[in-house]
Amino acid sequence: MHDEKNIIDCILHDNNIYYELEIESRDFMNPVYKMLHELIGRILDDGNEADQLSLMDYAKKKGCYDFIEDAFLKLNPISSANAEYYSGCILKRSRINKIHRTAKEILEINEPEQAITEIDKLMDILLQRNDKKIIELKEYIKPTIEQIEKHYENKGKLLNIGSGYNTLDSITTGFPNGSLIIIAARPSIGKTSFALNIAVNIAFQLKRKVGFFSCEMNGEELTKKIIADIGKVSLSGLQKGFLRNSDFTRIHDSIDQMSEVNFYIDDTPNIKLIKLIARSKQMKRRGVEIIFIDYLTLIQHENSKMPRHERIGNVSKRLKQLARELDLPILVLSQVGRQSEGREPGLADLRQSGEIEEDADMIIFLHRERKETETSVMVAKNRNGSTGEIRMLFLPEYTRFEQYTGGKE
């Protein structure tokens, strides 16, 4: 593998090549040249120059000189003129090996959802979807100006997916693609209903494709809530059978509307994180534009031995990564700590759940007193807009939040 020896020779001639090329030590096939590349990187990271003498001294200091001695004695620093060609050969070979390894791993997997995840990784390798490069600031000027012009031409109109609630959208400016939005409240305040209302608004009013993971409630229960919402039919009546003749007309009208929207539901209880990621990618391939997850702590992390707060924090971080990868908003429901009972919750109440506060681009809290219907909806964090509070009315009969028109907002 002369390419690997040649690239080491180039780096020893011009240390700047080490950082300019896009190869990493793991791309080397020969373990000796892989180690030489790692040693050079450590020397440079320590702020020292890497040449044959410093490399030999460092290898002896680390006790690995005997391993690299034969190759080391054949090194001959050369011009870096062909460095890109050598690195290209190494990267191509590394990519082919990654494809072979991943394909072999897929053949040994017995769990379909995990296989789908690994196949998606294989596609990343084949298409180089994760190939990020350093970009100069000036290259961002054109797309940024285009965004500014688009905002100017629309003058206040939402360019992101809205919630269907004008008062809320006036604060958030909608849900940007790639963002992680947390909706949090104490139990029994109506987190699921609020999220479902937004999902229904987006699917039925805005005609956008919606994905909904319901880890606690099955698909039939979720569908009843949607019928109660859009048909203004008592949820209790739907559940217990006490319906009036007029209710059946509204139920049929609701069903007609439901048959024309794109609303995808996964009601797997306590879904595994790896399965949720795989199915989110399936939804994306079906054209889904926004995903809802009800709720965070019901997602099963693969490492059950990890402390609970670390598991939740890791799930939060991976959901943020997923939102960016799929380039769509992900809204996740979360409970706040018991310490918030009797008062408005704040960002500090999320800290018991790992890095939720840090990972989230937007955090919305719901709060109301027990047996009350007037609800505070507080946008406590918003990376892409302002924060603020609005009032909404909760109609428990239809599990519906309505914009508040009376009193102070």
C-alpha positions, -999 to +999 in steps of 0.1 A: +000+000+000+024+026-013-003+054-010-002+051+028+036+053+030+036+082+005+011+102+025+032+098+057+062+110+037+042+140+025+032+149+060+067+147+073+078+170+045+049+195+052+031+191+085+002+214+073-009+186+050-020+166+081-048+190+087-056+199+051-063+163+040-096+147+050-082+113+060-081+100+095-060+073+111-089+049+109-088+052+071-054+034+069-054-003+062-018-011+073-017-010+111+019+003+110+011+034+089-021+038+109+000+041+141+025+064+124-004+087+114-017+087+150+017+094+164+022+124+141-012+137+151-003+136+188+030+153+182+013+181+162-015+184+188+011+190+214+023+220+194+056+203+182+070+198+147+067+163+133+098+151+115+117+118+114+137+126+146+108+138+167+087+109+154+113+083+164+118+099+199+080+100+205+076+063+194+103+052+217+088+073+246+054+055+240+071+021+237+059+013+202+091+019+182+097-018+177+063-021+161+070+006+135+108+003+131+109-015+098+085+010+081+101+039+099+135+032+084+120+033+049+104+067+053+116+094+029+099+129+032+087+139-003+070+168-019+033+172-010+024+179-047+006+145-050-008+144-015-044+148-026-041+119-050-026+096-024-053+106+002-080+101-024-068+065-030-068+059+008-103+073+013-117+053-017-102+021-003-115+030+032-150+036+019-151+003+001-140-015+033-167+003+053-193-008+028-181-044+030-181-044+068-215-028+071-230-052+045-216-082+065-230-068+097-264-064+081-264-101+070-259-111+107-287-090+121-320-108+131-339-077+142-356-061+112-357-025+126-320-027+135-312-040+100-331-010+085-309+014+107-277-003+095-289-002+058-295+035+063-259+038+076-248+019+045-266+045+023-248+073+042-215+057+032-226+050-004-240+085-009-215+102+015-245+120+031-225+129+062-195+143+043-192+177+059-166+201+047-152+233+061-169+262+043-157+298+041-181+325+054-185+341+020-200+309+006-230+314+030-236+349+018-258+340-012-282+315+006-284+339+036-294+369+014-320+347-003-335+339+031-335+376+040-352+385+007-378+357+013-386+370+047-388+406+033-412+395+005-434+376+029-433+403+057-443+384+088-458+354+071-447+321+085-420+303+065-417+275+090-445+250+098-469+267+121-489+253+150-523+264+137-526+288+167-519+324+156-511+337+190-485+310+196-470+313+161-466+351+167-440+342+194-424+311+179-425+321+142-433+284+137-412+252+140-380+254+120-367+223+102-339+205+121-352+218+155-360+199+186-391+213+204-400+202+239-435+205+253-435+200+291-459+201+319-469+182+351-491+151+346-528+156+337-523+192+324-529+181+288-496+177+271-508+149+248-540+169+239-520+200+232-495+182+210-523+163+192-542+195+187-511+210+170-506+179+149-543+179+138-540+216+129-510+209+108-525+179+091-561+191+086-557+229+082-523+233+068-524+200+047-489+190+058-478+154+064-475+145+101-459+116+120-470+108+155-453+083+179-477+075+207-458+055+232-485+055+259-518+056+240-528+031+213-539+041+178-577+037+185-576+059+215-556+085+196-582+084+167-611+089+192-593+120+205-590+133+169-627+127+162-636+145+195-614+174+185-623+180+148-660+168+152-667+185+185-680+153+199-677+144+236-648+121+241-666+106+271-695+098+248-672+082+223-657+060+250-689+051+268-713+050+239-736+078+251-741+095+218-768+117+203-781+114+167-764+146+158-731+132+171-731+105+144-733+131+116-702+149+131-684+115+135-690+107+098-679+142+088-647+137+109-640+103+092-644+119+058-618+145+067-595+119+083-595+099+051-580+128+031-551+137+054-516+123+057-513+114+094-490+085+102-492+069+137-468+045+154-483+033+187-455+009+198-455+011+236-421+018+252-405+019+218-368+013+216-347+043+205-331+025+176-366+015+164-379+050+167-350+064+147-355+037+120-392+044+117-387+082+117-366+077+086-393+056+071-418+084+078-394+109+062-393+087+031-431+089+030-429+127+029-436+134+066-427+170+074-430+171+112-428+144+139-444+142+173-432+119+201-454+112+232-433+110+252-396+113+261-392+090+291-411+062+275-384+058+248-363+028+257-325+033+256-304+003+245-282+006+276-305-002+305-276-002+329-268+035+323-282+059+351-317+071+342-308+108+339-279+098+315-302+077+294-328+104+291-301+129+283-286+106+256-321+101+241-326+139+240-293+144+222-299+117+196-334+131+189-318+165+182-293+148+159-322+130+142-341+163+137-310+178+119-304+147+099-340+144+087-342+182+083-376+185+100-390+196+134-394+170+161-418+178+190-413+157+221-434+157+252-418+157+286-428+158+322-415+184+346-403+176+381-426+173+411-410+204+426-430+225+401-464+214+417-485+245+425-464+270+405-454+278+369-427+254+357-394+268+345-362+256+327-347+245+360-375+219+363-361+200+333-325+197+346-333+164+363-337+149+329-301+152+315-294+176+287-330+183+276-327+221+283-294+222+264-304+201+234-338+218+228-342+246+203-376+255+218-392+247+251-429+253+257-444+248+292-481+243+300-495+254+334-529+258+350-544+253+384-563+221+391-599+222+380-593+254+360-596+256+322-575+287+315-540+276+307-507+294+305-486+284+274-451+297+280-424+297+254-395+297+278-367+291+253-366+298+216-333+298+197-349+311+165-373+337+179-387+354+210-400+340+242-433+349+258-466+337+273-501+333+259-534+322+274-555+293+261-587+276+272-587+239+276-620+222+267-618+188+284-650+175+267-633+176+233-597+175+247-592+207+228-571+238+234-586+270+220-570+304+217-581+327+245-601+357+234-610+373+267-589+390+294-553+397+293-529+377+271 
